[in-house]
């Protein structure tokens, strides 16, 4: 049994002082005391918040971030970026994926994320090769201390109507039986803080007939496992779905699948009122990735209306153009402000602190989407925590709820000093124990890949 004392922090929706957490051998909080003083000789940590789940990651894309910002003559959009990404993906081996994911997960931990949903579609076309790719992701999580919800992706075609996959998509593909076998093999390898989930790439990449066999295969292993899908990210996708099925993507999903609290709808950018109300009523989580959605020109999700209707959301760093939960939340709020010409838009109906509200809601929604017992500091939850450096100029004159507001909206540079995952300190004084070696390996790998691409 461990005991950890914090001077102040966010417990549920309340700001409290004098916090002592009792953490059991499994990393769960077994007892929570508040308004207590530190015992003699007991270390007193500073301000504590629940760590943030990152519900949507394509790890290998971190090494590609910033390399697709050049515009050649002609239109530049999501689909141009996707083709460039496919070219980069062709250089991914299990060894490369492990190096990239390890560096990425350390960056995430230092930023305040403690768990990641790895939306993993680099399978290399065959179960045995897919296992090596998944093993690379699992190893990266284990060696860095990141909690992993592994989401191997079902991907079978290039577009609606059964359009065959192109050469760039070949490493992503699985037949129904192969995918079910992959899930069965992976399930016992993901234990403790690591979970297995089900993942459909998108409606354009998965035939309607493939949904039921995949869900059945997952339910035989775990009928509470999360289910993720890319949905309605681009208007071209929406238009193609209407042409092929007569329904918009979210409309089709709600009509044809038993969407409930297990489901996480990634992006859901282009939704009408009936669709976002339907998502909220079903209890599904919308996975928003504002920095990637902005970088790719996707659009802005109607978050204000959705949250007012009781909708649940979490955040992800997706393509990893940025690895900072504060920036995701900040951009989410600022997008709403810019379209409405108003301030403090995404706040509880009865008022309150915007930054604090966004952090709490995203943490709890992300935890649900990942099937992880985190997202808040409470008995029975896992001790996934972050500690803020209150000596940072960011927090000058701030108190109580203003602390999280300042953290989200003015927290530059990163004021996260320490990070705990399952009761273990994985970042202390702003540093991860393995970062020097891991970052050196990453820099070497990406340099070699870039050199190969330049030679082509």
DAUR-V478204 format. One record per pair of residues at least 24 apart in sequence whose C-alpha atoms are under 7 Angstrom apart, sorted by sequence separation. I is the first residue (numbers start at 0). J is the second residue. D is the distance in whole Angstrom. If there is no record, write none. Layout:
# DAUR-V478204
I & J & D
I & J & D
This chain:
# DAUR-V478204
0 & 24 & 6
250 & 274 & 6
259 & 283 & 5
260 & 284 & 7
153 & 178 & 7
249 & 274 & 6
258 & 283 & 7
287 & 312 & 7
291 & 316 & 7
285 & 311 & 6
286 & 312 & 6
287 & 313 & 6
288 & 314 & 6
291 & 317 & 6
388 & 414 & 5
197 & 224 & 7
201 & 228 & 6
284 & 311 & 5
285 & 312 & 5
286 & 313 & 5
287 & 314 & 5
288 & 315 & 5
291 & 318 & 6
387 & 414 & 6
388 & 415 & 6
196 & 224 & 5
197 & 225 & 6
198 & 226 & 6
199 & 227 & 6
200 & 228 & 6
201 & 229 & 5
283 & 311 & 7
284 & 312 & 5
285 & 313 & 6
286 & 314 & 6
287 & 315 & 6
288 & 316 & 6
387 & 415 & 5
388 & 416 & 6
195 & 224 & 7
196 & 225 & 5
197 & 226 & 5
198 & 227 & 5
199 & 228 & 5
200 & 229 & 6
201 & 230 & 6
276 & 305 & 7
279 & 308 & 7
284 & 313 & 7
286 & 315 & 7
288 & 317 & 6
291 & 320 & 6
328 & 357 & 7
386 & 415 & 6
387 & 416 & 6
196 & 226 & 6
197 & 227 & 6
198 & 228 & 6
268 & 298 & 6
275 & 305 & 6
279 & 309 & 6
290 & 320 & 7
385 & 415 & 7
386 & 416 & 6
114 & 145 & 6
115 & 146 & 6
116 & 147 & 6
117 & 148 & 6
119 & 150 & 6
120 & 151 & 6
268 & 299 & 6
269 & 300 & 7
279 & 310 & 4
290 & 321 & 7
386 & 417 & 5
113 & 145 & 6
114 & 146 & 4
115 & 147 & 5
116 & 148 & 5
117 & 149 & 5
118 & 150 & 5
119 & 151 & 5
120 & 152 & 5
268 & 300 & 5
276 & 308 & 7
279 & 311 & 7
385 & 417 & 6
386 & 418 & 6
4 & 37 & 7
113 & 146 & 6
114 & 147 & 6
115 & 148 & 6
116 & 149 & 6
117 & 150 & 6
118 & 151 & 6
119 & 152 & 6
385 & 418 & 4
116 & 150 & 7
118 & 152 & 6
175 & 209 & 7
179 & 213 & 7
230 & 264 & 6
232 & 266 & 6
384 & 418 & 6
385 & 419 & 6
226 & 261 & 6
227 & 262 & 6
228 & 263 & 7
229 & 264 & 6
230 & 265 & 6
231 & 266 & 7
232 & 267 & 6
234 & 269 & 7
299 & 334 & 7
384 & 419 & 5
100 & 136 & 6
104 & 140 & 7
225 & 261 & 5
226 & 262 & 5
227 & 263 & 5
228 & 264 & 5
229 & 265 & 5
230 & 266 & 6
231 & 267 & 5
232 & 268 & 5
383 & 419 & 5
384 & 420 & 7
6 & 43 & 6
59 & 96 & 6
62 & 99 & 7
179 & 216 & 6
224 & 261 & 7
225 & 262 & 6
226 & 263 & 6
227 & 264 & 6
228 & 265 & 6
229 & 266 & 7
230 & 267 & 5
231 & 268 & 6
232 & 269 & 6
290 & 327 & 6
382 & 419 & 7
383 & 420 & 4
4 & 42 & 7
5 & 43 & 5
6 & 44 & 6
7 & 45 & 7
8 & 46 & 5
9 & 47 & 7
93 & 131 & 6
97 & 135 & 5
101 & 139 & 5
105 & 143 & 6
175 & 213 & 7
223 & 261 & 7
231 & 269 & 5
289 & 327 & 5
382 & 420 & 6
383 & 421 & 6
4 & 43 & 5
5 & 44 & 5
6 & 45 & 5
7 & 46 & 5
8 & 47 & 5
9 & 48 & 5
93 & 132 & 5
96 & 135 & 6
97 & 136 & 6
100 & 139 & 6
101 & 140 & 7
104 & 143 & 7
288 & 327 & 7
382 & 421 & 5
383 & 422 & 7
4 & 44 & 6
5 & 45 & 5
6 & 46 & 6
7 & 47 & 6
8 & 48 & 6
59 & 99 & 6
96 & 136 & 7
290 & 330 & 7
381 & 421 & 6
382 & 422 & 5
5 & 46 & 6
58 & 99 & 7
59 & 100 & 7
94 & 135 & 7
97 & 138 & 7
104 & 145 & 6
289 & 330 & 6
303 & 344 & 7
5 & 47 & 7
58 & 100 & 5
61 & 103 & 7
93 & 135 & 6
97 & 139 & 6
101 & 143 & 6
289 & 331 & 6
303 & 345 & 6
159 & 203 & 5
58 & 103 & 7
124 & 169 & 7
147 & 192 & 7
148 & 193 & 6
149 & 194 & 6
150 & 195 & 6
153 & 198 & 6
154 & 199 & 7
158 & 203 & 4
161 & 206 & 7
355 & 400 & 6
124 & 170 & 5
146 & 192 & 5
147 & 193 & 5
148 & 194 & 5
149 & 195 & 5
150 & 196 & 5
151 & 197 & 7
152 & 198 & 5
153 & 199 & 5
154 & 200 & 6
157 & 203 & 7
158 & 204 & 6
123 & 170 & 4
124 & 171 & 6
146 & 193 & 6
147 & 194 & 6
148 & 195 & 6
149 & 196 & 6
150 & 197 & 6
151 & 198 & 6
152 & 199 & 6
153 & 200 & 6
157 & 204 & 5
314 & 361 & 6
122 & 170 & 6
123 & 171 & 6
124 & 172 & 5
148 & 196 & 7
150 & 198 & 6
152 & 200 & 6
156 & 204 & 5
313 & 361 & 4
352 & 400 & 6
355 & 403 & 5
121 & 170 & 6
122 & 171 & 5
124 & 173 & 6
155 & 204 & 6
156 & 205 & 6
312 & 361 & 6
313 & 362 & 7
354 & 403 & 6
355 & 404 & 6
121 & 171 & 5
122 & 172 & 7
154 & 204 & 5
155 & 205 & 5
354 & 404 & 4
120 & 171 & 5
126 & 177 & 6
154 & 205 & 6
313 & 364 & 5
314 & 365 & 7
353 & 404 & 7
312 & 364 & 5
313 & 365 & 4
352 & 404 & 7
311 & 364 & 6
312 & 365 & 7
354 & 407 & 6
126 & 181 & 6
53 & 112 & 6
56 & 115 & 7
51 & 111 & 6
52 & 112 & 6
55 & 115 & 7
56 & 116 & 6
57 & 117 & 6
50 & 111 & 6
51 & 112 & 5
52 & 113 & 6
53 & 114 & 6
54 & 115 & 6
55 & 116 & 5
56 & 117 & 5
57 & 118 & 6
50 & 112 & 6
51 & 113 & 6
52 & 114 & 5
53 & 115 & 5
54 & 116 & 5
55 & 117 & 6
56 & 118 & 6
57 & 119 & 6
50 & 113 & 6
52 & 115 & 6
53 & 116 & 6
55 & 118 & 6
233 & 297 & 6
232 & 297 & 6
329 & 407 & 6
329 & 408 & 6
159 & 239 & 7
284 & 364 & 6
86 & 167 & 7
159 & 240 & 7
85 & 167 & 5
325 & 407 & 5
160 & 243 & 7
159 & 243 & 6
284 & 368 & 6
263 & 368 & 6
262 & 368 & 7
261 & 368 & 7
225 & 368 & 6
225 & 369 & 6
225 & 370 & 6
224 & 370 & 7
110 & 322 & 7
110 & 323 & 6
107 & 322 & 6
106 & 322 & 7
77 & 295 & 5
76 & 295 & 7
77 & 296 & 7
148 & 369 & 6
54 & 286 & 7
116 & 369 & 6
64 & 319 & 6
65 & 320 & 7
64 & 320 & 5
61 & 318 & 6
60 & 318 & 5
61 & 319 & 5
54 & 313 & 7
56 & 315 & 6
60 & 319 & 7
61 & 320 & 7
54 & 314 & 6
55 & 315 & 4
56 & 316 & 6
57 & 317 & 6
53 & 314 & 6
54 & 315 & 5
55 & 316 & 6
56 & 317 & 4
57 & 318 & 6
53 & 315 & 5
55 & 317 & 5
56 & 318 & 7
53 & 316 & 7
113 & 383 & 6
111 & 385 & 6
144 & 420 & 7
144 & 425 & 6
111 & 415 & 7
110 & 415 & 7
109 & 415 & 7
111 & 418 & 7
113 & 420 & 6
52 & 362 & 6
108 & 418 & 7
51 & 362 & 5
54 & 365 & 6
53 & 365 & 7
52 & 365 & 5
52 & 366 & 6
54 & 368 & 7
54 & 369 & 6
109 & 426 & 6
109 & 429 & 7
51 & 374 & 7
50 & 374 & 7
49 & 374 & 6
49 & 375 & 5
105 & 431 & 7
49 & 376 & 6
105 & 434 & 7
50 & 383 & 5
49 & 383 & 6
50 & 384 & 5
49 & 384 & 5
50 & 385 & 5
102 & 437 & 6
48 & 384 & 6
49 & 385 & 6
101 & 437 & 7
102 & 438 & 6
47 & 384 & 7
48 & 385 & 5
47 & 385 & 6
48 & 386 & 7
47 & 386 & 5
102 & 441 & 6
46 & 386 & 5
47 & 387 & 7
45 & 386 & 6
46 & 387 & 5
45 & 387 & 7
98 & 440 & 7
99 & 441 & 6
45 & 388 & 7
98 & 441 & 6
31 & 378 & 6
30 & 378 & 6
28 & 377 & 7
29 & 378 & 5
28 & 378 & 5
29 & 379 & 6
28 & 379 & 5
27 & 379 & 6
28 & 380 & 6
27 & 380 & 6
28 & 381 & 6
27 & 381 & 4
28 & 382 & 6
26 & 381 & 6
27 & 382 & 6
26 & 382 & 6
22 & 382 & 7
11 & 375 & 6
11 & 376 & 7
10 & 376 & 6
62 & 445 & 6
14 & 399 & 6
14 & 400 & 7
27 & 421 & 7
26 & 421 & 4
26 & 422 & 5
22 & 422 & 6
